Amino acid sequence: MPTIRFLPHEKKIEVPDNQLLIRAALEAGVHINASCGGEGVCGKCRVIVEKGQVQDGISEKLSAEDLEKGYRLACQSKVIEDLEVRIPTESQIDTSVLNMQSTPRRRARIEETNLEELKEKGLFMPPVEKVYLELPEPTAQDNLADATRLVSFLKLKHDEHRLVADLPVIRKLPDVLRQDNFKITATLARPVHGGRKTRIINAQPGDTAGRNYAFAIDIGTTTVYGQLIDLVDGSVLAQYGDFNAQISYGEDVISRIVYAEKPGGLERLHDVVVGTINKVIQRCIRRARVDPDEISSITLAANTTMTQLFLKINPRFIRRSPYVPASTLYPPLNAAELGLELGDHVTALVYPAVSSYVGGDIVAGVMGSGMYRTDDLTLFMDIGTNAEIVIGNRDWLACAACSAGPAFEGGGIKFGMRATRGAVEDFSIDPSTWEPMLFTIGNVRPKGICGSGLIVMVATLFELGVIDNLGKFNRDLNTPRIRKNEGIYEYVLAWQDDSQIDRDVTLTEIDIENLIRAKGAMYSGCMTLLNEVGMGIGDIDRIILAGGFGSYVDLEKAMTIGLLPEIDADRVTFVGNGSLMGAKMSALTNRIRRDVVEVTKKMTNFELSETPSYMDNYVAALFLPHTDLNQFPRLKSRMQARKAAGHLNG
Amino acid sequence: MPTIRFLPHEKKIEVPDNQLLIRAALEAGVHINASCGGEGVCGKCRVIVEKGQVQDGISEKLSAEDLEKGYRLACQSKVIEDLEVRIPTESQIDTSVLNMQSTPRRRARIEETNLEELKEKGLFMPPVEKVYLELPEPTAQDNLADATRLVSFLKLKHDEHRLVADLPVIRKLPDVLRQDNFKITATLARPVHGGRKTRIINAQPGDTAGRNYAFAIDIGTTTVYGQLIDLVDGSVLAQYGDFNAQISYGEDVISRIVYAEKPGGLERLHDVVVGTINKVIQRCIRRARVDPDEISSITLAANTTMTQLFLKINPRFIRRSPYVPASTLYPPLNAAELGLELGDHVTALVYPAVSSYVGGDIVAGVMGSGMYRTDDLTLFMDIGTNAEIVIGNRDWLACAACSAGPAFEGGGIKFGMRATRGAVEDFSIDPSTWEPMLFTIGNVRPKGICGSGLIVMVATLFELGVIDNLGKFNRDLNTPRIRKNEGIYEYVLAWQDDSQIDRDVTLTEIDIENLIRAKGAMYSGCMTLLNEVGMGIGDIDRIILAGGFGSYVDLEKAMTIGLLPEIDADRVTFVGNGSLMGAKMSALTNRIRRDVVEVTKKMTNFELSETPSYMDNYVAALFLPHTDLNQFPRLKSRMQARKAAGHLNG
């Protein structure tokens, strides 16, 4: 890994080969003006490469003389060896401020399913197993029925008890047995509890025990993700995600419910999401090149509305007070009967929910993350189209859905957008000139702001005093980037020429207000749950983030705005798609299915709107970071230091 | 009940009002010549009514003078008051012989499901029950999911545990609950064993607990019978039988199996029998005028081939050595998925089998008759298209299918026919003139012989020495009715003019031979089973007869030919359609379903063709009644008495 020394800051950083120089600067806490998102258009990110060579970095924005002097565009330069890079005066700022500003970019540690741990603990026991058997052939003296022969053999030789063969297995068994001299592979579906029946769901001639696959599916309101899992070794053979085709019928769960209430609407939404799942299934099968007949199970997790639409259960009462779902538990179902393009024998396991707004996706996250098994008081947050929180440990669990609004996904933000190409996702500002350094997804000119970018901006602007703790711009700063437009104060992130759109890209006070409301809802949700069990924010040992959003968010910045409680970044983990992770875990270990019923019973659901303390907590959280700064001691001391250094404006 | 005194026999008998005089004579053991089956054609059954009046009995065969003297045709006269009736000389026979001959007609006592006993013992517990519930309505403080609310309430208020709601119930529950202010009736399907899940299979608005019905179905090779049962009080509301439409594809199970092996054959036979069952279901529903939605369960019993065809399981290996069925146990199935025209929630319970030729119909008979619960050593015989026997008690059970052939159903008999209109079903013979007295079903001129008639004839002919113990006619008797026709000896039952057909109706030596083989197979089957457990025929305490045949057979005559072991007629009961009875019992008490698995395990199946002693027993049984007359002591003493009286011919 090459090392870069930034001058005059005297900051060193190691970066991977081919890293863009501008991103290396950001990681090092070194500001370089840059407003075109890294497309090389604005030409502001000029740096002088004093030692070593970069790849590319040459642009028409640089004259032959500039190039001779070692000037390169940081956003176009790839690091291929050790370098010394000087930041020219136009980007230079007081190093004392820089030092204070340079909180390292800390993203949450990614936690993955620990397959080895499962295997060590003997928990690698998929709910559906295959067993290869060489049965004795029937004779005049031993003419047991075929199914009885199979059951007896499993009992005697494999210690399997309470077996029952499904009708389709009985139907095919006579021929399957005689196809390869009574050598067959039986597929067994385990019960949740020991005393119950083990179902024989399939029989195949010969030895197919080495080919046993499962699907794990997350049905999101926006996207459907699937994983094809090898049940023999636990590995993921293929993965695919696609937009939930229900999107054409409404962006969020409420509009889907409204559509489902129309004549034929429920059937339509059911068909459409089943279509998407089938597409995901087919793609994974094609990618992994497995025989579809060898797929034995499918586990699905989704929020309550998505679950009901998938199962063709009218969700109309989910959106009506007192918000009652049809069910929280679902029996094992036949996948083919639900319309899934899988073998007749495939069992579909659907994650149970807690309530109308804390669904199977959240339960799956709790199961997949293992928080229900630890002593640590853990805060689980899933920030997606809807935001849900779960707090607790092995002894108790409390949960709630927060009406955070869509700000984290770019909703309600003037230039808000999803985290796709052209979205500003990282940001730095020069505290003397108030010129920005922007990073966009895809390193193209900016066209909007995604949720994680918004958090970084607001946190940075707040910490440097560009906005106050109410989110209002400091009206006294001398920069054309802060202006009043149609009565609303805003900061220009990118002038029209540097953007992909026909206007300036800005961040407005209304955007900030929306973000504050969203983070306030989340934070006060946590406080309310903790208060209800007599605890406080300070008692939280661990944070688990789930949802597409969580992987990009800069932890320190999220704490700065008061979205997350201030805890050591090492204690924050990111599980990615918690719903998919939980679905996968259920496919790998039957133990989850036993635990999950207990866990859902344990998960006390709070309807925040019905919990009196919630509104007080919410109002107190409508500040940056919070009315009570003492809840954020690290930020408090940084702000005090900055104030002492005389750099805190406003 | 009027009393009739027959003269000169001095025999008295009480008969029900409107009984035909000729039948009263038969019951009293009084012979009257009669060969037209009771249609009044032959005019031979002239009797003199000396006291009292009969209704009808007048015929053109009687002159005015005859009528004046009191002559009537016995077959046309109905008994309406006390009578004295003289048998004229032409029908009179030596009274000493008559006295010996007159074994009373004893049919088996009919045993029916004892509902009161079930109720007393607390066993009236249908596998599917309805419970009316008034649930609390949800509030902001209590917003449990609808299914959870239902499950919790059943748990708290009705002590129901381990409940699981089926998906269709979850689908309808939100609307059903809100249709009548959370007052609903839930339908619960009980598990076989206590620790397992109780399924909630239906939910209806309001109180429908008083309307809960079940179907019990016997799928016979020839006929399908159904009963519609009220699960609230256990009564049978309607009953209907129809020919199994599979008959068009073959008379017996073997030809059905052959057809099922043709392309599309299995599907065709499945569809056709499902069609017949649906017809039976629809007829019963119409007759009882019940709402089809209130039918909660259906229990079916059938022989192994019929079961496999109904369940669309290829039966090809049933007819191939070593005669292996696909399965003996079937899980509870969804009736609608099987093609039955019943609600989606209806569970179909299919009786388990023992082997390829001892099927669910026999197991149902064993369960329905209760023989598996008694200390008495019981012989259960089902004589139908196929013949099966079960011997045992609460401690052990042995069973076998006998290749008896179709003689009992009229098959292989020159003038054999099913027990329908025109079949000779009872018979007496004048031991001096060898003139017969015939009774046909429907009292019409004879056209053939049914199984029970055949037994009476052969027994009567044997006991009077018209045939010997090999079934050969006494060639020395002076009567035109015994003759050689195309090389075969035969007895003319009805001359062409007295018959419905264009020929004389006869009983041939080949017919007798076939009957002897059939009864020999049954009897030697019993002996073999008993020998295998170290017991003998004499140990049998009780006989239970099942099958259409059993209700008509004259017990003493059946013992005379050696079909049944000689035991007190009081110890013989007739359960009718044992298969239907067992199906009904399962619909009434869930206990049967628990017991039946144990019982089928206990039922040791003997393949008689593979049991060495069977052939010896069979050869010994190819006599009337048997090589060893000592096994029939009552018959032996009658024959000795007759011999002493000098009346034994041959």
HADDOCK unambig.tbl for C-alpha pairs under 7 A between the chains (distance, minus, plus):
assign (segid A and resid 138 and name CA) (segid B and resid 322 and name CA) 6.89 0.50 0.50
assign (segid A and resid 139 and name CA) (segid B and resid 322 and name CA) 5.74 0.50 0.50
assign (segid A and resid 140 and name CA) (segid B and resid 322 and name CA) 4.92 0.50 0.50
assign (segid A and resid 143 and name CA) (segid B and resid 322 and name CA) 5.91 0.50 0.50
assign (segid A and resid 143 and name CA) (segid B and resid 323 and name CA) 6.72 0.50 0.50
assign (segid A and resid 143 and name CA) (segid B and resid 324 and name CA) 5.63 0.50 0.50
assign (segid A and resid 144 and name CA) (segid B and resid 324 and name CA) 6.35 0.50 0.50
assign (segid A and resid 145 and name CA) (segid B and resid 324 and name CA) 5.17 0.50 0.50
assign (segid A and resid 145 and name CA) (segid B and resid 325 and name CA) 4.77 0.50 0.50
assign (segid A and resid 145 and name CA) (segid B and resid 326 and name CA) 5.39 0.50 0.50
assign (segid A and resid 145 and name CA) (segid B and resid 327 and name CA) 4.94 0.50 0.50
assign (segid A and resid 145 and name CA) (segid B and resid 328 and name CA) 6.19 0.50 0.50
assign (segid A and resid 145 and name CA) (segid B and resid 355 and name CA) 6.88 0.50 0.50
assign (segid A and resid 146 and name CA) (segid B and resid 324 and name CA) 6.68 0.50 0.50
assign (segid A and resid 146 and name CA) (segid B and resid 325 and name CA) 6.42 0.50 0.50
assign (segid A and resid 146 and name CA) (segid B and resid 326 and name CA) 4.91 0.50 0.50
assign (segid A and resid 146 and name CA) (segid B and resid 327 and name CA) 5.74 0.50 0.50
assign (segid A and resid 147 and name CA) (segid B and resid 326 and name CA) 6.00 0.50 0.50
assign (segid A and resid 147 and name CA) (segid B and resid 327 and name CA) 4.78 0.50 0.50
assign (segid A and resid 148 and name CA) (segid B and resid 327 and name CA) 6.18 0.50 0.50
assign (segid A and resid 148 and name CA) (segid B and resid 328 and name CA) 6.89 0.50 0.50
assign (segid A and resid 164 and name CA) (segid B and resid 331 and name CA) 6.93 0.50 0.50
assign (segid A and resid 166 and name CA) (segid B and resid 331 and name CA) 6.74 0.50 0.50
assign (segid A and resid 170 and name CA) (segid B and resid 326 and name CA) 6.12 0.50 0.50
assign (segid A and resid 170 and name CA) (segid B and resid 327 and name CA) 6.46 0.50 0.50
assign (segid A and resid 171 and name CA) (segid B and resid 313 and name CA) 4.70 0.50 0.50
assign (segid A and resid 171 and name CA) (segid B and resid 314 and name CA) 6.95 0.50 0.50
assign (segid A and resid 173 and name CA) (segid B and resid 326 and name CA) 6.89 0.50 0.50
assign (segid A and resid 174 and name CA) (segid B and resid 326 and name CA) 5.83 0.50 0.50
assign (segid A and resid 196 and name CA) (segid B and resid 196 and name CA) 6.53 0.50 0.50
assign (segid A and resid 313 and name CA) (segid B and resid 171 and name CA) 4.70 0.50 0.50
assign (segid A and resid 314 and name CA) (segid B and resid 171 and name CA) 6.94 0.50 0.50
assign (segid A and resid 322 and name CA) (segid B and resid 138 and name CA) 6.88 0.50 0.50
assign (segid A and resid 322 and name CA) (segid B and resid 139 and name CA) 5.73 0.50 0.50
assign (segid A and resid 322 and name CA) (segid B and resid 140 and name CA) 4.91 0.50 0.50
assign (segid A and resid 322 and name CA) (segid B and resid 143 and name CA) 5.89 0.50 0.50
assign (segid A and resid 323 and name CA) (segid B and resid 143 and name CA) 6.71 0.50 0.50
assign (segid A and resid 324 and name CA) (segid B and resid 143 and name CA) 5.63 0.50 0.50
assign (segid A and resid 324 and name CA) (segid B and resid 144 and name CA) 6.36 0.50 0.50
assign (segid A and resid 324 and name CA) (segid B and resid 145 and name CA) 5.16 0.50 0.50
assign (segid A and resid 324 and name CA) (segid B and resid 146 and name CA) 6.67 0.50 0.50
assign (segid A and resid 325 and name CA) (segid B and resid 145 and name CA) 4.76 0.50 0.50
assign (segid A and resid 325 and name CA) (segid B and resid 146 and name CA) 6.41 0.50 0.50
assign (segid A and resid 326 and name CA) (segid B and resid 145 and name CA) 5.38 0.50 0.50
assign (segid A and resid 326 and name CA) (segid B and resid 146 and name CA) 4.89 0.50 0.50
assign (segid A and resid 326 and name CA) (segid B and resid 147 and name CA) 6.00 0.50 0.50
assign (segid A and resid 326 and name CA) (segid B and resid 170 and name CA) 6.13 0.50 0.50
assign (segid A and resid 326 and name CA) (segid B and resid 173 and name CA) 6.90 0.50 0.50
assign (segid A and resid 326 and name CA) (segid B and resid 174 and name CA) 5.84 0.50 0.50
assign (segid A and resid 327 and name CA) (segid B and resid 145 and name CA) 4.94 0.50 0.50
assign (segid A and resid 327 and name CA) (segid B and resid 146 and name CA) 5.75 0.50 0.50
assign (segid A and resid 327 and name CA) (segid B and resid 147 and name CA) 4.79 0.50 0.50
assign (segid A and resid 327 and name CA) (segid B and resid 148 and name CA) 6.18 0.50 0.50
assign (segid A and resid 327 and name CA) (segid B and resid 170 and name CA) 6.46 0.50 0.50
assign (segid A and resid 328 and name CA) (segid B and resid 145 and name CA) 6.19 0.50 0.50
assign (segid A and resid 328 and name CA) (segid B and resid 148 and name CA) 6.90 0.50 0.50
assign (segid A and resid 331 and name CA) (segid B and resid 164 and name CA) 6.94 0.50 0.50
assign (segid A and resid 331 and name CA) (segid B and resid 166 and name CA) 6.73 0.50 0.50
assign (segid A and resid 355 and name CA) (segid B and resid 145 and name CA) 6.87 0.50 0.50
